[in-house]
């Protein structure tokens, strides 16, 4: 069964790029993020998909609901495997503070081997999202499926498809409210579109 995966990064919260939100509760879309989500929903009307799965974080759920409403889909399924990286004690800190932490610097310099304070590695993140995609394919998901997640989680999936080492995730961007398209079949998987940003 061939499945098209539309990997969507959540729209922006008010402080995106200023601090590490991680799995902190209560991080919701800001004014610009809600506008991004509305534009994303309008763009996604052109796609034919029957299911939407989203990370448990509020910002991904809000983005997924905007897409679902635009597409006339009643249910957004929550998938823990699409969750943000578990950054542990780093969550909630601004990047200036984090840059002083040698463990944070190592995480960013050696994503293929380093772990967060919570013990999560990029390999585990890759395993999580790829497992969801493989399960949906095995279930015979028809047509296209939307997966709403986070930048580095989507980057891990792209690295897997392209056969890139995980420490190469800084070679490409995944912007807020962007769409990355992967087609998977019995023959494997290929990247069709990367980081489509809806204007």
HELIX and SHEET records of a PDB file:
HELIX    1   1 UNK A   31  UNK A   44  1                                  14    
HELIX    2   2 UNK A   58  UNK A   71  1                                  14    
HELIX    3   3 UNK A   80  UNK A   82  5                                   3    
HELIX    4   4 UNK A   88  UNK A   90  5                                   3    
HELIX    5   5 UNK A   95  UNK A   98  1                                   4    
HELIX    6   6 UNK A  102  UNK A  109  1                                   8    
HELIX    7   7 UNK A  122  UNK A  138  1                                  17    
HELIX    8   8 UNK A  151  UNK A  162  1                                  12    
HELIX    9   9 UNK A  166  UNK A  171  5                                   6    
SHEET    1   A 6 UNK A  77  UNK A  78  0                                        
SHEET    2   A 6 UNK A  49  UNK A  54  1                                        
SHEET    3   A 6 UNK A 144  UNK A 149  1                                        
SHEET    4   A 6 UNK A   3  UNK A   9  1                                        
SHEET    5   A 6 UNK A 178  UNK A 185 -1                                        
SHEET    6   A 6 UNK A 188  UNK A 197 -1                                        
END                                                                             
